[in-house]
Amino acid sequence: MTTDHNSFQAAILQGIPATLPPKHQFPARVNRAPKRKDILSQEEKHLAIRNALRYFPKKWHAELAREFAEELQDYGRIYMYRFKPNYKLYARPLSDYPAQSQQAAALMLMIQNNLDPAVAQHPEELITYGGNGAVFQNWAQYTLCMHYLAQMTDEQSLHLYSGHPMGLFPSSKNAPRVVVTNGMMIPNYSKPDDWEKFNALGVTQYGQMTAGSFMYIGPQGIVHGTTITLLNASRKILKSDENCRGKIFLTAGLGGMSGAQPKAGNICGCITICAEVNPKAALKRHQQGWVDLLIDKLDDLVARVRTAKKNEEVVSMAYIGNVVDVWERFDQEDIQIHLGSDQTSLHIPWTGGYYPVSLSYEEANSMLQENPAAFKKEVQQSLRRHAAIIQKHTDKGTYFFDYGNAFLLEASRAGADIMAENKIDFKYPSYVQDILGPLCFDYGFGPFRWVCASGKEEDLDRTDAIALAVLEEINTTAPPQIQMQLQDNIQEK
Ligand SMILES: NC(=O)c1ccc[n+]([C@@H]2O[C@H](COP(=O)([O-])OP(=O)(O)OC[C@H]3O[C@@H](n4cnc5c(N)ncnc54)[C@H](O)[C@@H]3O)[C@@H](O)[C@H]2O)c1
């Protein structure tokens, strides 16, 4: 065993360190979370600090109280950066974790994967994806949770309340090892500002679907679902003898989930254009191989798309800029978009989930901090413009669908012309209701994932081979209406 390995195990077993660690140094070029809204009154700020101090011995309180007050001031949250561990955060092979229970070790693996800088959107702030999808609220919760998991037996369960560990409880071998709740809010007090306030107080967090439950496995976890969505969306517009070759898919977002779109486009065999305003996010996905090309000028994009179309290439392009600009330019250039969607984070439209087309990325970030009310107006205006240009394309035959990111909802709230004639439905379909639901879920198909906990390539290949053999066998006797879905899964490699 190496010293690194020993000190990693020792740090996990220790939990909150015995001596106060030095102040945190932020790594260079890390993608930091935007400053959150300054939403607490003076009295509530004191409460937030008292809540934070409960994890630490009294003798540190004076020093930490000052530091946490500064974090609240500078970032709108108390992340307890000083307690971020020194060891590297990544999914180690299961055998590297100090543990009494293999299930607990597997959870430690998943937690560290969620916080790996190569995986997480804002690793310093424990945000995995979706702008606010948190694994824990702060580094003390992380440290304590790992410490509990290392001690846990197969007859105990750890209970977590929005990242806060409530402790180990006796349970049976068949019970879950960890029970998690996230984002618990009383419905009448769950407007965005209520949520911001309780998160700033340190009493609730938004775990998204897979960050706060430690299941996130990067765009890898969503690439299967995105591929089957695209394949089935294309079935809505293609003739039975056509495939995706030479067809154009335009969308936005190269973040946590959205980053899977270009790879899914490649698997389907089309030309994918994915706009991303944050150059760091685009670069990361390009370096990781999730998208083939990075393009930062609209003229270059248009030229490259024309070539790809002429040669019927299978290629994916990240355009570094605003997606509305691409929709508008393609309209002027008469480039036909076959499939259109959007995965900007419109579930959090006012806090940086959606960047308005009227501002540069830097201008938008400044306005977001200095004048949130003006920022909201820009977002609403941009959404109206966004919906209007989509309409121009759908009039020319584009199949546009909502990707569960609340695009249709927020565009309608912004006053965009997006409602159907009955004023109840939207003009455009949505991916679960109209695509995955009737074509996949209704037949028992859906996106799913597995994790190779040994960390060995050969084990992963074995599980792939087993899955392939099972699918091929089922396909020999499957009724015709599901054969197409089985075939899609067999083809995905
Ligand atoms: N993929 C799925 O299966 C799925 C399912 C349900 C919901 N969603 C929703 O999709 C959204 C995206 O999820 P994510 O995890 O990728 O979020 P994310 O915040 O990690 O990524 C969104 C990206 O969009 C970029 N962006 C914002 N406005 C833009 C604009 N106008 N033009 C170009 N780029 C812009 C942001 O810079 C960010 O990188 C969320 O609302 C999520 O809830 C996705």
Ligand as a Chemical Component Dictionary entry (heavy atoms), coordinates in Angstrom:
data_LIG
# 
_chem_comp.id                   LIG 
_chem_comp.type                 NON-POLYMER 
_chem_comp.pdbx_formal_charge   0 
_chem_comp.three_letter_code    LIG 
# 
loop_
_chem_comp_atom.comp_id 
_chem_comp_atom.atom_id 
_chem_comp_atom.alt_atom_id 
_chem_comp_atom.type_symbol 
_chem_comp_atom.charge 
_chem_comp_atom.model_Cartn_x 
_chem_comp_atom.model_Cartn_y 
_chem_comp_atom.model_Cartn_z 
_chem_comp_atom.pdbx_ordinal 
LIG N1  N1  N 0  -30.969 14.808 -20.448 1  
LIG C1  C1  C 0  -32.092 14.429 -19.887 2  
LIG O1  O1  O 0  -32.491 13.284 -19.996 3  
LIG C2  C2  C 0  -32.901 15.383 -19.094 4  
LIG C3  C3  C 0  -34.026 14.893 -18.484 5  
LIG C4  C4  C 0  -34.819 15.743 -17.754 6  
LIG C5  C5  C 0  -34.485 17.064 -17.644 7  
LIG N2  N2  N 1  -33.375 17.544 -18.230 8  
LIG C6  C6  C 0  -33.095 18.958 -18.077 9  
LIG O2  O2  O 0  -32.162 19.457 -19.012 10 
LIG C7  C7  C 0  -31.543 20.641 -18.462 11 
LIG C8  C8  C 0  -30.044 20.566 -18.625 12 
LIG O3  O3  O 0  -29.461 19.672 -17.683 13 
LIG P1  P1  P 0  -27.873 19.714 -17.439 14 
LIG O4  O4  O 0  -27.594 18.780 -16.324 15 
LIG O5  O5  O -1 -27.143 19.515 -18.702 16 
LIG O6  O6  O 0  -27.696 21.217 -16.944 17 
LIG P2  P2  P 0  -26.376 22.102 -16.939 18 
LIG O7  O7  O 0  -26.723 23.340 -16.193 19 
LIG O8  O8  O 0  -25.228 21.268 -16.483 20 
LIG O9  O9  O 0  -26.156 22.455 -18.476 21 
LIG C9  C9  C 0  -26.921 23.383 -19.187 22 
LIG C10 C10 C 0  -25.971 24.159 -20.062 23 
LIG O10 O10 O 0  -26.708 25.066 -20.878 24 
LIG C11 C11 C 0  -25.864 26.202 -21.121 25 
LIG N3  N3  N 0  -26.714 27.320 -21.559 26 
LIG C12 C12 C 0  -27.591 28.058 -20.817 27 
LIG N4  N4  N 0  -28.220 28.956 -21.585 28 
LIG C13 C13 C 0  -27.748 28.809 -22.846 29 
LIG C14 C14 C 0  -28.044 29.426 -24.086 30 
LIG N5  N5  N 0  -28.979 30.377 -24.191 31 
LIG N6  N6  N 0  -27.361 29.011 -25.190 32 
LIG C15 C15 C 0  -26.425 28.036 -25.117 33 
LIG N7  N7  N 0  -26.114 27.398 -23.959 34 
LIG C16 C16 C 0  -26.783 27.770 -22.845 35 
LIG C17 C17 C 0  -25.194 26.435 -19.772 36 
LIG O11 O11 O 0  -24.008 27.179 -19.906 37 
LIG C18 C18 C 0  -24.963 25.007 -19.262 38 
LIG O12 O12 O 0  -23.654 24.547 -19.513 39 
LIG C19 C19 C 0  -32.000 20.719 -17.011 40 
LIG O13 O13 O 0  -33.060 21.635 -16.885 41 
LIG C20 C20 C 0  -32.453 19.307 -16.735 42 
LIG O14 O14 O 0  -33.389 19.249 -15.671 43 
LIG C21 C21 C 0  -32.570 16.732 -18.945 44 
# 
loop_
_chem_comp_bond.comp_id 
_chem_comp_bond.atom_id_1 
_chem_comp_bond.atom_id_2 
_chem_comp_bond.value_order 
_chem_comp_bond.pdbx_ordinal 
LIG N1  C1  SING 1  
LIG C1  O1  DOUB 2  
LIG C1  C2  SING 3  
LIG C2  C3  SING 4  
LIG C2  C21 DOUB 5  
LIG C3  C4  DOUB 6  
LIG C4  C5  SING 7  
LIG C5  N2  DOUB 8  
LIG N2  C6  SING 9  
LIG N2  C21 SING 10 
LIG C6  O2  SING 11 
LIG C6  C20 SING 12 
LIG O2  C7  SING 13 
LIG C7  C8  SING 14 
LIG C7  C19 SING 15 
LIG C8  O3  SING 16 
LIG O3  P1  SING 17 
LIG P1  O4  DOUB 18 
LIG P1  O5  SING 19 
LIG P1  O6  SING 20 
LIG O6  P2  SING 21 
LIG P2  O7  DOUB 22 
LIG P2  O8  SING 23 
LIG P2  O9  SING 24 
LIG O9  C9  SING 25 
LIG C9  C10 SING 26 
LIG C10 O10 SING 27 
LIG C10 C18 SING 28 
LIG O10 C11 SING 29 
LIG C11 N3  SING 30 
LIG C11 C17 SING 31 
LIG N3  C12 SING 32 
LIG N3  C16 SING 33 
LIG C12 N4  DOUB 34 
LIG N4  C13 SING 35 
LIG C13 C14 SING 36 
LIG C13 C16 DOUB 37 
LIG C14 N5  SING 38 
LIG C14 N6  DOUB 39 
LIG N6  C15 SING 40 
LIG C15 N7  DOUB 41 
LIG N7  C16 SING 42 
LIG C17 O11 SING 43 
LIG C17 C18 SING 44 
LIG C18 O12 SING 45 
LIG C19 O13 SING 46 
LIG C19 C20 SING 47 
LIG C20 O14 SING 48 
# 
